[in-house]
Amino acid sequence: MFSPEVTVVGGGLAGCEAAWQLARRGIKVALVEQKPARMSPAHTTPLLAELVCSNSLRSDSPDSPAGLLKAELRRAGSLIVACADETRVPAGDALAVDRQSFSRAVTVALALDPNVRIERRPLDRIPDGPVIVAGGPLISGGLGRELRALAGDRFYFYDAIAPIVEADSIDWDRAFFGSRYDKGSVEGDYVNCPLTKSEYRAFVSAVREGKKVLPHAFEEPRYFEGCLPIEVMAERGDDVLAFGPMKPVGLDTHAYAVVQLRAENRWGSSYNLVGFQTRLTYPEQKRIFALVPALKNAEWLRFGSIHRNSYVEAWRLLGSALELKRRPEVQLAGQLTGVEGYIESTAMGLIAALFCHARLTGRALEPPPATTGFGALYRHLLRPRQPGEAFQPTNINFGLLPPLDGRAKKRERRALHAERAAAAFAPWLSAVAAA
Ligand SMILES: Cc1cc2nc3c(=O)[nH]c(=O)nc-3n(C[C@H](O)[C@H](O)[C@H](O)COP(=O)(O)OP(=O)(O)OC[C@H]3O[C@@H](n4cnc5c(N)ncnc54)[C@H](O)[C@@H]3O)c2cc1C
Protein backbone atom coordinates (compact mmCIF):
# COMPACT_ATOMS: atom_id res chain seq x y z
CA MET A 1 0.00 0.00 0.00
CA PHE A 2 1.19 3.50 -0.81
CA SER A 3 1.36 5.53 2.39
CA PRO A 4 2.63 9.04 1.74
CA GLU A 5 5.03 10.61 4.21
CA VAL A 6 4.49 14.13 2.86
CA THR A 7 1.52 15.80 1.20
CA VAL A 8 2.31 18.47 -1.36
CA VAL A 9 -0.70 20.64 -2.14
CA GLY A 10 -0.69 22.21 -5.61
CA GLY A 11 0.75 20.65 -8.75
CA GLY A 12 2.14 23.89 -10.13
CA LEU A 13 5.80 24.70 -10.66
CA ALA A 14 6.77 24.71 -6.99
CA GLY A 15 4.64 21.73 -5.97
CA CYS A 16 5.91 19.55 -8.83
CA GLU A 17 9.51 20.50 -8.08
CA ALA A 18 9.05 19.81 -4.37
CA ALA A 19 7.39 16.44 -5.01
CA TRP A 20 10.16 15.43 -7.42
CA GLN A 21 12.97 16.43 -5.06
CA LEU A 22 11.41 14.48 -2.19
CA ALA A 23 10.69 11.46 -4.36
CA ARG A 24 14.25 11.25 -5.66
CA ARG A 25 15.39 11.17 -2.02
CA GLY A 26 13.16 8.19 -1.37
CA ILE A 27 10.28 10.04 0.33
CA LYS A 28 6.75 8.99 -0.61
CA VAL A 29 4.64 11.96 -1.66
CA ALA A 30 0.95 12.57 -2.28
CA LEU A 31 0.74 15.44 -4.75
CA VAL A 32 -2.75 16.94 -4.53
CA GLU A 33 -3.89 19.07 -7.45
CA GLN A 34 -7.37 20.57 -7.80
CA LYS A 35 -7.43 20.55 -11.62
CA PRO A 36 -9.48 19.64 -13.56
CA ALA A 37 -12.32 19.60 -10.99
CA ARG A 38 -11.56 23.20 -10.03
CA MET A 39 -9.65 25.63 -12.21
CA SER A 40 -8.22 28.97 -11.16
CA PRO A 41 -9.18 31.88 -13.43
CA ALA A 42 -5.75 31.67 -15.11
CA HIS A 43 -5.29 27.89 -15.49
CA THR A 44 -6.85 26.23 -18.53
CA THR A 45 -5.45 22.69 -18.89
CA PRO A 46 -5.52 19.60 -16.67
CA LEU A 47 -1.73 19.28 -16.95
CA LEU A 48 0.57 19.86 -13.98
CA ALA A 49 3.13 22.68 -14.01
CA GLU A 50 1.03 24.88 -16.24
CA LEU A 51 2.61 28.13 -17.45
CA VAL A 52 -0.30 30.52 -17.10
CA CYS A 53 1.09 33.33 -19.22
CA SER A 54 4.40 33.70 -21.04
CA ASN A 55 6.09 30.53 -22.30
CA SER A 56 9.50 31.93 -21.35
CA LEU A 57 11.54 31.10 -18.28
CA ARG A 58 13.52 34.25 -19.11
CA SER A 59 17.18 34.66 -19.97
CA ASP A 60 19.43 31.64 -20.00
CA SER A 61 22.60 33.68 -20.23
CA PRO A 62 24.75 32.63 -17.25
CA ASP A 63 25.57 36.22 -16.32
CA SER A 64 21.93 37.33 -16.07
CA PRO A 65 20.06 36.95 -12.76
CA ALA A 66 17.52 34.54 -14.27
CA GLY A 67 20.32 32.59 -15.96
CA LEU A 68 22.23 32.34 -12.71
CA LEU A 69 19.17 30.97 -10.90
CA LYS A 70 18.48 28.46 -13.67
CA ALA A 71 22.11 27.29 -13.58
CA GLU A 72 21.67 26.56 -9.86
CA LEU A 73 18.37 24.79 -10.48
CA ARG A 74 20.03 22.61 -13.14
CA ARG A 75 22.87 21.72 -10.79
CA ALA A 76 20.38 20.81 -8.09
CA GLY A 77 18.60 18.40 -10.46
CA SER A 78 15.46 20.46 -11.04
CA LEU A 79 12.67 18.59 -12.82
CA ILE A 80 11.15 21.86 -14.04
CA VAL A 81 14.32 23.11 -15.70
CA ALA A 82 15.16 19.66 -17.11
CA CYS A 83 11.72 19.49 -18.75
CA ALA A 84 12.13 23.08 -19.98
CA ASP A 85 15.49 22.19 -21.55
CA GLU A 86 13.90 19.15 -23.20
CA THR A 87 11.02 21.14 -24.70
CA ARG A 88 12.78 24.40 -25.49
CA VAL A 89 11.88 26.44 -28.57
CA PRO A 90 14.12 29.04 -30.27
CA ALA A 91 13.99 32.33 -28.33
CA GLY A 92 17.41 33.99 -28.51
CA ASP A 93 19.15 33.79 -25.18
CA ALA A 94 15.88 33.06 -23.34
CA LEU A 95 14.75 29.60 -22.27
CA ALA A 96 11.28 29.47 -23.83
CA VAL A 97 9.33 26.25 -24.12
CA ASP A 98 6.55 24.59 -26.04
CA ARG A 99 4.15 25.00 -23.13
CA GLN A 100 2.02 21.89 -23.77
CA SER A 101 5.05 19.64 -24.23
CA PHE A 102 6.69 21.15 -21.18
CA SER A 103 3.71 20.60 -18.86
CA ARG A 104 3.16 17.14 -20.30
CA ALA A 105 6.79 16.20 -19.67
CA VAL A 106 6.50 17.27 -16.01
CA THR A 107 3.16 15.48 -15.60
CA VAL A 108 4.49 12.25 -17.12
CA ALA A 109 7.71 12.30 -15.06
CA LEU A 110 5.71 12.57 -11.84
CA ALA A 111 3.01 10.12 -12.90
CA LEU A 112 5.69 7.49 -13.60
CA ASP A 113 7.57 8.06 -10.35
CA PRO A 114 6.87 5.19 -7.94
CA ASN A 115 7.32 7.52 -4.96
CA VAL A 116 4.61 9.94 -6.12
CA ARG A 117 0.86 9.53 -6.10
CA ILE A 118 -1.01 12.27 -7.90
CA GLU A 119 -4.43 12.95 -6.36
CA ARG A 120 -6.78 15.06 -8.43
CA ARG A 121 -9.04 16.89 -5.97
CA PRO A 122 -9.35 20.35 -4.47
CA LEU A 123 -8.26 20.57 -0.87
CA ASP A 124 -10.22 22.92 1.34
CA ARG A 125 -8.20 22.47 4.49
CA ILE A 126 -4.56 21.95 5.22
CA PRO A 127 -4.11 18.22 5.84
CA ASP A 128 -2.40 16.81 8.92
CA GLY A 129 1.17 15.59 8.96
CA PRO A 130 4.12 17.01 7.05
CA VAL A 131 2.67 19.21 4.30
CA ILE A 132 4.09 21.55 1.71
CA VAL A 133 1.47 24.06 0.58
CA ALA A 134 2.20 25.30 -2.94
CA GLY A 135 -1.20 26.60 -3.99
CA GLY A 136 0.29 29.51 -5.91
CA PRO A 137 -0.76 33.11 -6.47
CA LEU A 138 -4.39 32.11 -7.07
CA ILE A 139 -4.73 29.56 -4.26
CA SER A 140 -8.34 28.54 -4.02
CA GLY A 141 -11.15 27.87 -1.62
CA GLY A 142 -10.92 26.86 2.00
CA LEU A 143 -7.19 26.27 1.71
CA GLY A 144 -6.58 29.94 1.02
CA ARG A 145 -8.98 30.90 3.79
CA GLU A 146 -7.25 28.62 6.31
CA LEU A 147 -3.87 30.02 5.37
CA ARG A 148 -5.24 33.48 5.74
CA ALA A 149 -6.61 32.65 9.18
CA LEU A 150 -3.16 31.40 10.19
CA ALA A 151 -1.41 34.41 8.67
CA GLY A 152 -3.89 37.05 9.83
CA ASP A 153 -3.22 40.44 8.33
CA ARG A 154 0.14 39.17 6.98
CA PHE A 155 -1.54 37.42 4.05
CA TYR A 156 -1.93 39.51 0.91
CA PHE A 157 -4.07 39.21 -2.20
CA TYR A 158 -2.47 41.87 -4.37
CA ASP A 159 1.04 42.93 -5.22
CA ALA A 160 1.79 46.61 -5.45
CA ILE A 161 5.44 46.66 -6.37
CA ALA A 162 7.61 49.74 -6.69
CA PRO A 163 10.52 49.85 -9.17
CA ILE A 164 14.13 49.33 -8.04
CA VAL A 165 17.06 51.24 -9.47
CA GLU A 166 20.77 50.41 -9.37
CA ALA A 167 22.58 52.90 -7.11
CA ASP A 168 25.51 53.35 -9.53
CA SER A 169 23.19 54.58 -12.25
CA ILE A 170 21.64 57.45 -10.23
CA ASP A 171 22.99 60.88 -11.16
CA TRP A 172 24.24 61.80 -7.69
CA ASP A 173 24.90 65.41 -8.75
CA ARG A 174 21.15 65.80 -9.15
CA ALA A 175 20.06 63.96 -6.00
CA PHE A 176 20.55 64.57 -2.30
CA PHE A 177 20.25 62.62 0.92
CA GLY A 178 17.68 63.73 3.50
CA SER A 179 14.69 62.52 5.48
CA ARG A 180 11.56 64.61 5.81
CA TYR A 181 11.87 66.85 8.88
CA ASP A 182 15.36 65.36 9.48
CA LYS A 183 13.90 62.16 10.90
CA GLY A 184 16.21 59.17 10.63
CA SER A 185 20.01 59.07 10.46
CA VAL A 186 22.14 62.23 10.39
CA GLU A 187 22.75 61.90 6.68
CA GLY A 188 19.09 61.18 6.01
CA ASP A 189 17.67 57.83 5.08
CA TYR A 190 16.27 58.82 1.71
CA VAL A 191 17.73 59.86 -1.59
CA ASN A 192 15.69 62.71 -3.03
CA CYS A 193 15.45 63.35 -6.75
CA PRO A 194 14.12 66.90 -7.25
CA LEU A 195 11.97 68.19 -10.11
CA THR A 196 11.18 71.77 -11.07
CA LYS A 197 7.55 72.72 -11.67
CA SER A 198 7.85 72.29 -15.44
CA GLU A 199 9.68 68.96 -15.07
CA TYR A 200 6.98 67.79 -12.69
CA ARG A 201 4.18 68.82 -15.06
CA ALA A 202 5.82 66.99 -17.96
CA PHE A 203 6.22 63.93 -15.72
CA VAL A 204 2.54 63.94 -14.69
CA SER A 205 1.38 64.26 -18.33
CA ALA A 206 3.63 61.39 -19.36
CA VAL A 207 2.28 59.20 -16.54
CA ARG A 208 -1.30 59.99 -17.59
CA GLU A 209 -0.67 59.29 -21.24
CA GLY A 210 1.68 56.32 -20.75
CA LYS A 211 0.64 52.86 -21.84
CA LYS A 212 -0.64 50.72 -18.94
CA VAL A 213 -0.93 46.96 -18.45
CA LEU A 214 -4.64 46.12 -18.46
CA PRO A 215 -5.90 44.09 -15.52
CA HIS A 216 -6.84 40.46 -16.25
CA ALA A 217 -10.57 39.75 -16.39
CA PHE A 218 -10.41 38.22 -12.89
CA GLU A 219 -8.59 41.17 -11.39
CA GLU A 220 -10.74 43.89 -9.93
CA PRO A 221 -8.72 47.07 -9.85
CA ARG A 222 -9.62 47.95 -6.24
CA TYR A 223 -6.82 49.85 -4.58
CA PHE A 224 -6.11 50.85 -1.01
CA GLU A 225 -6.21 54.63 -0.66
CA GLY A 226 -2.81 54.54 1.03
CA CYS A 227 -1.26 52.56 -1.80
CA LEU A 228 -2.64 54.02 -5.02
CA PRO A 229 -0.84 53.54 -8.33
CA ILE A 230 0.89 56.71 -9.49
CA GLU A 231 -1.27 56.86 -12.63
CA VAL A 232 -4.45 56.87 -10.53
CA MET A 233 -3.07 59.77 -8.50
CA ALA A 234 -1.97 61.58 -11.67
CA GLU A 235 -5.51 61.22 -13.06
CA ARG A 236 -7.03 62.68 -9.89
CA GLY A 237 -5.41 66.07 -10.37
CA ASP A 238 -2.28 67.94 -11.42
CA ASP A 239 -0.87 68.22 -7.92
CA VAL A 240 -2.07 65.02 -6.29
CA LEU A 241 1.37 63.41 -6.68
CA ALA A 242 3.08 66.60 -5.49
CA PHE A 243 1.00 66.40 -2.31
CA GLY A 244 1.43 62.63 -2.10
CA PRO A 245 4.54 60.48 -2.60
CA MET A 246 6.33 63.31 -4.43
CA LYS A 247 5.79 65.96 -1.78
CA PRO A 248 8.90 68.03 -1.10
CA VAL A 249 7.77 69.27 2.32
CA GLY A 250 10.08 68.77 5.27
CA LEU A 251 13.10 68.57 2.99
CA ASP A 252 15.81 71.15 2.53
CA THR A 253 14.92 71.96 -1.07
CA HIS A 254 13.13 74.49 -3.28
CA ALA A 255 12.07 71.74 -5.65
CA TYR A 256 8.42 71.60 -6.70
CA ALA A 257 8.36 67.83 -6.21
CA VAL A 258 10.75 65.02 -5.39
CA VAL A 259 10.94 61.34 -6.10
CA GLN A 260 12.15 59.69 -2.91
CA LEU A 261 14.32 56.60 -3.01
CA ARG A 262 14.89 54.27 -0.10
CA ALA A 263 17.72 51.74 0.19
CA GLU A 264 16.63 48.31 -0.90
CA ASN A 265 19.46 46.50 0.82
CA ARG A 266 21.89 47.18 3.63
CA TRP A 267 24.75 47.73 1.18
CA GLY A 268 22.98 50.63 -0.52
CA SER A 269 23.61 49.12 -3.95
CA SER A 270 19.99 49.51 -5.00
CA TYR A 271 17.06 51.77 -4.14
CA ASN A 272 13.30 51.53 -4.51
CA LEU A 273 11.08 54.43 -5.58
CA VAL A 274 8.90 55.07 -2.55
CA GLY A 275 5.17 54.92 -3.32
CA PHE A 276 5.72 54.32 -7.04
CA GLN A 277 3.59 51.22 -7.54
CA THR A 278 2.28 51.34 -11.10
CA ARG A 279 0.60 49.55 -13.96
CA LEU A 280 2.65 51.42 -16.57
CA THR A 281 4.25 48.94 -18.98
CA TYR A 282 7.94 48.25 -18.44
CA PRO A 283 9.15 50.23 -21.52
CA GLU A 284 6.97 53.15 -20.45
CA GLN A 285 8.40 53.09 -16.92
CA LYS A 286 11.91 53.25 -18.39
CA ARG A 287 10.96 56.16 -20.64
CA ILE A 288 8.88 58.13 -18.15
CA PHE A 289 11.09 57.75 -15.07
CA ALA A 290 13.98 59.07 -17.18
CA LEU A 291 12.14 62.43 -17.09
CA VAL A 292 13.31 62.72 -13.48
CA PRO A 293 16.72 64.37 -13.94
CA ALA A 294 18.55 62.19 -11.38
CA LEU A 295 17.14 59.07 -13.04
CA LYS A 296 17.90 60.03 -16.62
CA ASN A 297 20.33 57.15 -17.12
CA ALA A 298 18.87 54.82 -14.53
CA GLU A 299 19.44 51.09 -14.79
CA TRP A 300 16.40 49.24 -13.51
CA LEU A 301 16.73 46.06 -11.49
CA ARG A 302 12.97 45.64 -11.28
CA PHE A 303 10.02 47.54 -12.65
CA GLY A 304 6.84 48.33 -10.76
CA SER A 305 3.68 46.27 -11.10
CA ILE A 306 0.30 45.64 -9.58
CA HIS A 307 -1.49 42.33 -9.91
CA ARG A 308 -3.48 39.73 -8.10
CA ASN A 309 -1.21 37.55 -6.03
CA SER A 310 -1.45 35.59 -2.80
CA TYR A 311 1.57 35.63 -0.55
CA VAL A 312 2.54 35.87 3.08
CA GLU A 313 4.88 38.23 4.84
CA ALA A 314 7.47 35.50 5.09
CA TRP A 315 9.90 37.01 7.56
CA ARG A 316 7.19 37.37 10.19
CA LEU A 317 5.36 34.10 9.64
CA LEU A 318 7.90 31.56 8.46
CA GLY A 319 10.81 29.82 10.15
CA SER A 320 14.09 28.88 8.53
CA ALA A 321 12.63 25.78 6.85
CA LEU A 322 9.88 27.95 5.29
CA GLU A 323 7.50 26.44 7.84
CA LEU A 324 4.62 28.31 9.43
CA LYS A 325 5.78 29.24 12.90
CA ARG A 326 2.24 28.65 14.15
CA ARG A 327 2.05 25.19 12.53
CA PRO A 328 5.60 23.97 12.01
CA GLU A 329 4.63 20.77 10.19
CA VAL A 330 3.26 22.98 7.38
CA GLN A 331 5.81 24.47 5.00
CA LEU A 332 5.03 26.91 2.22
CA ALA A 333 6.59 26.82 -1.22
CA GLY A 334 6.47 28.75 -4.47
CA GLN A 335 4.92 32.13 -5.00
CA LEU A 336 3.03 31.99 -1.69
CA THR A 337 6.35 32.53 0.10
CA GLY A 338 6.78 35.96 -1.48
CA VAL A 339 8.79 35.32 -4.63
CA GLU A 340 7.56 36.18 -8.11
CA GLY A 341 7.87 34.22 -11.32
CA TYR A 342 8.14 30.71 -12.70
CA ILE A 343 11.78 30.00 -11.88
CA GLU A 344 11.77 31.77 -8.51
CA SER A 345 8.73 29.71 -7.46
CA THR A 346 10.45 26.57 -8.69
CA ALA A 347 13.52 27.43 -6.59
CA MET A 348 11.30 27.90 -3.55
CA GLY A 349 9.72 24.50 -4.20
CA LEU A 350 13.14 22.92 -4.37
CA ILE A 351 14.43 24.59 -1.22
CA ALA A 352 11.26 23.73 0.74
CA ALA A 353 11.70 20.09 -0.26
CA LEU A 354 15.35 20.05 0.86
CA PHE A 355 14.36 21.40 4.27
CA CYS A 356 11.45 18.96 4.46
CA HIS A 357 13.77 16.04 3.71
CA ALA A 358 16.31 17.26 6.28
CA ARG A 359 13.61 17.47 8.93
CA LEU A 360 12.19 14.03 8.16
CA THR A 361 15.64 12.48 8.37
CA GLY A 362 16.65 14.47 11.45
CA ARG A 363 19.55 16.26 9.80
CA ALA A 364 20.56 19.89 9.83
CA LEU A 365 20.59 21.85 6.58
CA GLU A 366 22.52 25.08 6.15
CA PRO A 367 20.61 27.72 4.19
CA PRO A 368 21.99 28.37 0.71
CA PRO A 369 24.86 30.91 0.72
CA ALA A 370 23.91 34.57 0.43
CA THR A 371 25.97 35.04 -2.74
CA THR A 372 23.92 32.46 -4.69
CA GLY A 373 20.59 33.01 -6.42
CA PHE A 374 18.92 30.50 -4.07
CA GLY A 375 20.44 32.24 -1.06
CA ALA A 376 19.52 35.72 -2.25
CA LEU A 377 15.84 34.80 -2.63
CA TYR A 378 15.80 32.87 0.63
CA ARG A 379 17.26 35.81 2.52
CA HIS A 380 14.92 38.27 0.85
CA LEU A 381 12.04 36.28 2.33
CA LEU A 382 13.39 35.80 5.83
CA ARG A 383 15.49 38.91 6.49
CA PRO A 384 13.95 40.93 9.36
CA ARG A 385 12.61 44.27 8.16
CA GLN A 386 13.26 47.72 9.64
CA PRO A 387 10.26 49.59 11.08
CA GLY A 388 8.34 51.10 8.16
CA GLU A 389 10.09 48.90 5.59
CA ALA A 390 7.51 47.13 3.46
CA PHE A 391 7.81 43.49 2.49
CA GLN A 392 7.36 43.14 -1.27
CA PRO A 393 7.52 39.99 -3.37
CA THR A 394 10.51 39.81 -5.65
CA ASN A 395 11.91 38.12 -8.67
CA ILE A 396 15.61 37.34 -8.84
CA ASN A 397 17.80 40.38 -9.46
CA PHE A 398 21.39 41.33 -8.75
CA GLY A 399 20.26 43.88 -6.15
CA LEU A 400 19.48 40.95 -3.85
CA LEU A 401 23.07 39.73 -3.95
CA PRO A 402 25.78 41.22 -1.71
CA PRO A 403 27.88 43.71 -3.69
CA LEU A 404 31.18 42.63 -5.16
CA ASP A 405 34.48 43.79 -3.74
CA GLY A 406 36.09 46.51 -5.81
CA ARG A 407 34.71 48.35 -8.81
CA ALA A 408 34.00 46.66 -12.08
CA LYS A 409 32.11 47.65 -15.22
CA LYS A 410 28.52 46.47 -15.46
CA ARG A 411 29.19 43.60 -17.87
CA GLU A 412 32.14 42.40 -15.80
CA ARG A 413 30.08 42.70 -12.62
CA ARG A 414 27.50 40.33 -14.00
CA ALA A 415 30.11 37.74 -14.87
CA LEU A 416 31.72 38.15 -11.45
CA HIS A 417 28.38 37.66 -9.72
CA ALA A 418 27.86 34.46 -11.71
CA GLU A 419 31.35 33.16 -10.88
CA ARG A 420 31.05 33.98 -7.20
CA ALA A 421 27.62 32.34 -7.03
CA ALA A 422 28.83 29.18 -8.76
CA ALA A 423 31.85 28.92 -6.43
CA ALA A 424 29.63 29.15 -3.33
CA PHE A 425 26.86 26.95 -4.69
CA ALA A 426 28.99 23.87 -5.40
CA PRO A 427 30.13 23.16 -1.81
CA TRP A 428 26.67 23.89 -0.44
CA LEU A 429 25.13 21.43 -2.87
CA SER A 430 27.73 18.79 -2.00
CA ALA A 431 26.86 19.25 1.66
CA VAL A 432 23.15 18.85 0.80
CA ALA A 433 23.88 15.66 -1.15
CA ALA A 434 25.98 14.25 1.68
CA ALA A 435 23.31 14.98 4.31
C1 LIG B 1 -2.20 35.85 -14.58
C2 LIG B 1 -0.79 35.53 -14.22
C3 LIG B 1 0.21 35.71 -15.16
C4 LIG B 1 1.56 35.38 -14.84
N1 LIG B 1 2.52 35.54 -15.78
C5 LIG B 1 3.79 35.16 -15.51
C6 LIG B 1 4.82 35.22 -16.51
O1 LIG B 1 4.57 35.61 -17.64
N2 LIG B 1 6.08 34.84 -16.16
C7 LIG B 1 6.39 34.38 -14.92
O2 LIG B 1 7.56 34.04 -14.67
N3 LIG B 1 5.43 34.29 -13.97
C8 LIG B 1 4.16 34.66 -14.24
N4 LIG B 1 3.19 34.59 -13.27
C9 LIG B 1 3.58 34.08 -11.96
C10 LIG B 1 3.67 32.55 -12.06
O3 LIG B 1 2.44 32.04 -12.49
C11 LIG B 1 4.01 32.01 -10.73
O4 LIG B 1 5.24 32.58 -10.31
C12 LIG B 1 4.18 30.49 -10.69
O5 LIG B 1 3.30 29.80 -11.47
C13 LIG B 1 4.03 30.15 -9.24
O6 LIG B 1 4.27 28.80 -9.07
P1 LIG B 1 3.49 28.07 -7.90
O7 LIG B 1 3.83 26.63 -8.01
O8 LIG B 1 3.74 28.78 -6.63
O9 LIG B 1 1.95 28.29 -8.27
P2 LIG B 1 1.16 27.71 -9.55
O10 LIG B 1 2.08 27.41 -10.66
O11 LIG B 1 0.04 28.67 -9.79
O12 LIG B 1 0.58 26.35 -9.03
C14 LIG B 1 -0.37 26.28 -8.00
C15 LIG B 1 -1.18 25.01 -8.20
O13 LIG B 1 -1.95 24.80 -7.05
C16 LIG B 1 -3.24 24.37 -7.44
N5 LIG B 1 -4.18 24.70 -6.34
C17 LIG B 1 -4.54 25.94 -5.91
N6 LIG B 1 -5.39 25.84 -4.88
C18 LIG B 1 -5.57 24.50 -4.64
C19 LIG B 1 -6.35 23.76 -3.71
N7 LIG B 1 -7.16 24.37 -2.83
N8 LIG B 1 -6.31 22.40 -3.76
C20 LIG B 1 -5.51 21.77 -4.65
N9 LIG B 1 -4.77 22.43 -5.57
C21 LIG B 1 -4.79 23.77 -5.56
C22 LIG B 1 -3.49 25.16 -8.72
O14 LIG B 1 -4.49 24.55 -9.52
C23 LIG B 1 -2.12 25.12 -9.38
O15 LIG B 1 -1.97 24.01 -10.23
C24 LIG B 1 1.87 34.89 -13.56
C25 LIG B 1 0.84 34.72 -12.60
C26 LIG B 1 -0.47 35.02 -12.93
C27 LIG B 1 -1.55 34.78 -11.91
The ligand as a Gaussian input file, in Angstrom:
#p B3LYP/6-31G(d) Opt

LIG

0 1
 C       -2.205000      35.852000     -14.576000
 C       -0.793000      35.527000     -14.221000
 C        0.213000      35.708000     -15.164000
 C        1.556000      35.385000     -14.838000
 N        2.524000      35.543000     -15.780000
 C        3.793000      35.156000     -15.514000
 C        4.817000      35.220000     -16.511000
 O        4.574000      35.610000     -17.637000
 N        6.077000      34.841000     -16.165000
 C        6.386000      34.378000     -14.917000
 O        7.558000      34.039000     -14.673000
 N        5.428000      34.293000     -13.967000
 C        4.159000      34.664000     -14.238000
 N        3.187000      34.586000     -13.266000
 C        3.579000      34.080000     -11.963000
 C        3.668000      32.553000     -12.057000
 O        2.441000      32.042000     -12.490000
 C        4.011000      32.010000     -10.735000
 O        5.242000      32.579000     -10.311000
 C        4.185000      30.495000     -10.691000
 O        3.302000      29.802000     -11.475000
 C        4.027000      30.147000      -9.241000
 O        4.266000      28.796000      -9.066000
 P        3.493000      28.070000      -7.903000
 O        3.830000      26.634000      -8.010000
 O        3.739000      28.778000      -6.628000
 O        1.955000      28.288000      -8.273000
 P        1.157000      27.714000      -9.553000
 O        2.077000      27.410000     -10.662000
 O        0.037000      28.666000      -9.790000
 O        0.581000      26.353000      -9.026000
 C       -0.369000      26.284000      -8.004000
 C       -1.182000      25.012000      -8.202000
 O       -1.954000      24.795000      -7.048000
 C       -3.239000      24.373000      -7.442000
 N       -4.178000      24.698000      -6.344000
 C       -4.539000      25.944000      -5.913000
 N       -5.392000      25.838000      -4.875000
 C       -5.573000      24.497000      -4.645000
 C       -6.353000      23.761000      -3.715000
 N       -7.158000      24.374000      -2.831000
 N       -6.313000      22.401000      -3.759000
 C       -5.511000      21.766000      -4.651000
 N       -4.767000      22.425000      -5.571000
 C       -4.785000      23.774000      -5.557000
 C       -3.491000      25.157000      -8.718000
 O       -4.491000      24.549000      -9.522000
 C       -2.120000      25.123000      -9.378000
 O       -1.966000      24.009000     -10.229000
 C        1.866000      34.892000     -13.557000
 C        0.842000      34.719000     -12.605000
 C       -0.465000      35.016000     -12.926000
 C       -1.550000      34.783000     -11.906000

